Amino acid sequence: MKKAPLYSRSRRGVAADLVPPPEPTGAPAAAPQQAPVPRSRLRAFASRHERALWVAALLVLVLAALLWRAAGPKPPAALTFEQIDHLVRQSIAEKPLASAGAKAYEKIIPSVVRVVGYDRVGQSGTEPHADKKPRRDAPGSDDARPKREGGELPGFEERGVGTGVVIVDNGTILTNLHVVLGAERVRVTFMDGLEADAKLLSVMPEHDLAVLRASKIPDDLYAATMRSTADLQPGERVLAVGFPFGIGPSASEGVVSGLKREFRSPEGERMLTNLIQFDAAANPGNSGGPLVTMEGEVVGIVTAILNPTKQRVFVGIGFAVPIENAAQGAGMPPF
């Protein structure tokens, strides 16, 4: 009987001699060989979705900024009109704003000087002038007026007191001629208290003006700022600064009440023309002082007051020489 053929269970085509021999029974089995590890999955994912990841990162940053702003301090709410008005009123109440007149005074006062004319004792034969101090023993004199330290000169007596204004910082001063006319000696007192003799440089009788030069001056002397009267109008506010009755410096505020006025002195000595009329209070002693605008600029030199009675005190009308005429008297070019 023919035997059926027997077939090997090994895969076809594999030679029996290529099959590795079995490991010895006592040896440990070898670890199975692993396949090479591929590139990191995370890096591969990032490479495939790079644009989407950038967009997501940007969105995260924007969201974080919004959250930080929402959690941070909030800006103050806008003030209402009522709140602003209340704050302004409160600020003004705590520190009031300086008036225009006060600012003008502050600007002009370093340039204002007190001018005194002196005669030798017993040698004055002149009649009392509007700006002359009454004698201490004269009827109606005011013995209560304050006396200035160092104001008296041995052997001299005051014959007239007035005001002047520095127009050049070398000590050139404008004043009224009638303040110093006939005086044997003239002294000026600056705002820092310095007193000095002054000499007469020139006069303009037609404008009742005199130009003085002080023998010594303060280190920080300031000259006044002058302004043309070409655009000066009635109603414009002005300030008269000086030494009325020797008291001062004093300031009075008013307005320009007229232009191109004429005035004849009570003695009929001269006619003054082209004057500025103003209503700021001026009295004997204000003569020669500056008439200034609210910007502190000199537009005139106070020279006279009008009083229909024989009392030489202010009743509402004063006159000043335009600064153009005064500058001309000082040898300065016209505006």
PyMOL commands that set and color helices and strands:
alter all, ss='L'
color gray80, all
select helices_A, chain A and resi 16-18+41-48+50-71+81-94+100-111+177-180+205-207+244-246+323-329
alter helices_A, ss='H'
color red, helices_A
select strands_A, chain A and resi 112-120+156-168+172-176+185-189+195-204+209-214+237-242+250-264+271-278+290-293+298-306+317-322
alter strands_A, ss='S'
color yellow, strands_A
deselect
rebuild
show_as cartoon
